[in-house]
Structures are given as C-alpha cells and as structure tokens.
Amino acid sequence: MPEVTTTISQIDGSTAARTRIREHELVTDRPAEKGGGNQGPMGGELLVASLGGCFMSNLIAAFQGREIEAKGLSATVSGTLEGTPPRFRKMAMVVKGEGIDRDQMEKMVLIAERGCIVANTLKPFMDVEISIG
C-alpha cells in the first residue's frame, strides 16, 4: 500500500516548524495574535489549502489528459470552524475558468473531485461542497 511521509521539525528559537515533503519545504507557524511568529500558515490553513491544491492538480490533469485547453483555472476554498476544541465543520470550494463551456467544466470538476485524495478523505467526516463560479 502506498504511503506518504513528511518530516516536521521545530525551527530553533522560534514558534515555527519546517516541513519537508520530498525535496520541498514549507514553514508553519501561528499568527502573532496567537503567540506565534507569523512565519507561515497554520496547519488548519494548510488543510484548507490542501483540498484546493489536490483538487486543482486533478482538474488541470483532467483537462490536459483530454487535450482540452483550459485558461485561468482557479479555486477559492473556505473552511468553516465550529466547536470546542475547534474543528472544520464544512469546506466549500468555488472553481472558475476562462472561456470554458459550462457542461465541459462540470464534467472536468466531477473527474477532479473523484480523483482528489484530500476530498475523498474529508467527505466521510464533513460537508465538502464544490461549485462552479
């Protein structure tokens, strides 16, 4: 079974952590108003971004795999928090593209949604809405 592994370590003398994923690095931290150094996004923000990034890579691949030109593809993702301790109750994504036929866009969005590991993981536990803007 495939496995994804990352290494996360504190950045010396700070509230931030460095994450290594393959040959990539990113920094997470808390905003100053939460006692952090604001050196990067919080983990919860990355979870929201992960949904969008995973979906977008699948959407682009769906268009490319069918040799359909897609311009201006973008996704805006928001997460709604609730409870104590807080957790995401819902995530909503609005997908846009320039000059793409609506029916074609709907088909590509469905393909991307089915292939998105993050969406597939989150859907059993929360409401994940994906719409075309």
Sequence and secondary structure as in RCSB ss.txt:
>XXXX:A:sequence
MPEVTTTISQIDGSTAARTRIREHELVTDRPAEKGGGNQGPMGGELLVASLGGCFMSNLIAAFQGREIEAKGLSA
TVSGTLEGTPPRFRKMAMVVKGEGIDRDQMEKMVLIAERGCIVANTLKPFMDVEISIG
>XXXX:A:secstr
      EEEE TTSS EEEEETTEEEEE   GGGTS  SS  HHHHHHHHHHHHHHHHHHHHHHHTT   EEEEE
EEEEEEETTTTEEEEEEEEEEEES  HHHHHHHHHHHHHH HHHHHHTTTSEEEEEE 
